[in-house]
């Protein structure tokens, strides 16, 4: 997809250093509502349009809609219109701009961005399941995971797999501020469960940012009709 500006090199992934979050964005992790579809996660979700104007990248939040993944990509809740609260009090422009600049996005193009802000907890009640659906693809052009906080936890290694393989070719704990970004069509991604480092329990805070050219956006009624239909695109089988 480098022809539209997604420069990820021959490996198809990179690790970027993200600009720090604002104090308000960090505080928002403590206010996240519980994910009604997966226990152990607290989550908000918003969608944006990303564009270049006045010599810089800018974004605008889109009218809030439910989050839907196609059935072909998520066997657990694919095709379900998941209702999440929108992300409150957070301006993701510095992080979006970093991705756009580092990957040399075409400044003439317009993009649609999904942003998930979530916390995974582990303690005597919650098991720390980082990705309940297991290793998977999301069906985007670009997918990324940024870790913002690891509080009293071990584990949580980010993993990448060749499609159809069960052993990862990449496995690494991301430090706070690091973003693992990948070409979603080329690989399967996942993460190991987190474990509490002591009896006090802990948590892992992340952003998941997914990006698509506006012409192939994952937003609006046309996409939602596709996502809820029984359609399997090529190479849709995720590793188990």
Residue pairs with C-beta under 8 A, 6 or more apart in sequence:
1 141
1 142
1 183
1 185
2 8
4 105
4 106
4 109
4 213
5 103
5 104
5 105
5 106
5 109
6 103
6 105
6 141
6 142
6 183
7 103
7 104
8 14
8 103
8 142
8 181
8 182
8 183
12 182
12 183
12 186
12 187
13 160
13 170
13 180
13 181
13 182
13 183
13 187
14 102
14 103
14 180
14 181
15 172
15 174
15 178
15 179
15 180
15 181
16 98
16 99
16 102
16 144
16 178
16 179
16 181
17 177
17 178
17 179
18 95
18 98
18 146
18 177
18 178
18 179
19 94
19 95
19 98
20 177
21 148
22 90
22 91
24 89
24 90
25 89
25 90
25 91
25 92
25 117
26 148
26 149
27 89
28 44
28 87
28 88
28 89
28 90
28 117
29 42
29 117
29 119
29 148
29 149
29 205
31 88
32 42
32 43
32 44
32 117
32 118
32 119
33 42
33 43
33 44
33 85
34 41
34 42
34 43
35 41
35 42
35 43
35 84
35 118
36 83
37 77
37 80
37 82
38 129
38 132
39 126
40 120
40 121
40 122
40 126
40 127
40 128
40 129
40 132
41 118
41 119
41 120
41 121
42 118
42 119
42 121
43 84
43 116
43 117
43 118
43 119
44 84
44 85
44 86
44 87
44 88
44 116
44 117
44 118
45 67
45 84
45 85
45 86
45 87
45 114
45 115
45 116
45 117
46 61
46 62
46 64
46 86
46 87
46 115
47 61
47 62
47 64
47 65
47 112
47 113
47 114
47 115
47 219
48 59
48 60
48 61
48 62
48 92
48 96
48 112
48 113
48 115
49 59
49 60
49 62
49 110
49 111
49 112
49 113
49 214
50 57
50 58
50 59
50 96
50 100
50 110
50 111
50 112
50 113
50 211
51 57
51 58
51 59
51 60
51 110
51 111
52 58
52 100
52 105
52 107
52 108
56 97
57 93
57 96
57 97
57 100
57 101
57 105
58 93
59 92
59 93
59 96
59 113
61 86
62 112
62 219
64 86
65 219
65 220
65 224
66 81
66 82
66 83
66 84
66 224
67 81
67 82
67 83
67 84
67 114
67 116
68 79
68 80
68 81
68 82
68 223
68 224
68 227
68 228
69 77
69 78
69 79
69 138
69 139
69 227
70 78
70 79
70 139
70 226
70 227
70 231
70 233
71 78
71 79
71 227
71 228
71 229
71 230
71 231
71 232
72 78
72 139
72 231
72 232
72 233
72 236
73 136
73 137
73 138
73 139
73 236
73 238
74 133
74 136
74 138
75 133
75 238
76 132
76 133
77 133
78 227
79 227
79 228
79 229
81 224
81 228
87 115
87 117
90 117
92 113
92 115
92 207
92 209
95 146
95 179
95 207
95 209
96 113
96 209
98 179
99 105
99 142
99 144
99 179
99 181
99 209
99 211
100 111
103 142
103 181
105 111
109 213
109 214
110 213
110 214
111 211
111 212
111 213
111 214
112 211
112 212
112 213
112 214
112 217
112 218
112 219
113 209
113 210
113 211
113 212
114 140
114 208
114 209
114 210
114 211
114 218
115 207
115 208
115 209
116 207
116 208
116 209
117 206
117 207
118 205
118 206
118 208
119 203
119 204
119 205
119 206
120 128
120 129
120 130
120 156
120 194
120 203
120 204
120 206
121 128
121 201
121 202
121 203
122 128
122 153
122 193
122 194
122 195
122 196
122 201
122 202
122 203
123 196
123 200
123 201
123 202
124 199
124 201
126 201
127 193
128 153
128 155
128 156
128 193
128 194
128 195
128 196
128 204
129 193
130 156
130 191
130 192
130 193
130 194
130 204
131 190
131 191
134 190
134 238
134 239
134 240
135 159
135 161
135 188
135 189
135 190
135 238
135 239
135 240
136 188
136 189
136 190
136 238
136 239
137 143
137 163
137 184
137 185
137 187
137 188
137 189
137 235
137 236
137 238
138 184
138 210
139 184
139 218
139 233
139 236
140 184
140 210
140 211
140 212
140 218
141 183
141 184
141 185
141 211
141 212
141 213
141 216
142 181
142 182
142 183
142 184
142 210
142 211
142 212
143 181
143 182
143 184
143 189
143 208
143 209
143 210
144 179
144 180
144 181
144 182
144 208
144 209
144 210
144 211
145 158
145 174
145 179
145 180
145 189
145 191
145 206
145 207
145 208
146 174
146 177
146 178
146 179
146 180
146 206
146 207
146 208
146 209
147 156
147 174
147 175
147 176
147 177
147 178
147 204
147 205
147 206
148 176
148 177
148 205
148 206
148 207
149 176
149 203
149 204
149 205
150 156
150 173
150 176
150 194
150 202
150 204
150 205
151 202
151 203
151 204
151 205
152 196
152 197
152 198
152 200
152 201
152 202
152 203
153 194
153 195
153 196
153 197
153 202
153 203
153 204
154 194
154 195
154 197
155 173
155 192
155 193
155 194
155 195
156 173
156 191
156 192
156 193
156 194
156 204
157 171
157 172
157 173
157 191
157 192
158 170
158 171
158 172
158 173
158 174
158 180
158 189
158 190
158 191
159 168
159 170
159 171
159 189
159 190
159 191
159 192
160 168
160 169
160 170
160 171
160 180
160 182
160 187
160 188
160 189
160 190
161 167
161 168
161 169
161 187
161 188
161 189
161 190
161 239
162 169
162 187
162 188
163 186
163 187
163 188
163 235
163 237
163 239
164 237
164 239
165 188
165 239
166 239
166 240
168 190
171 192
172 180
174 180
179 209
180 189
181 209
182 189
184 210
185 235
188 238
188 239
190 239
194 202
194 203
194 204
196 202
210 218
212 218
217 223
218 227
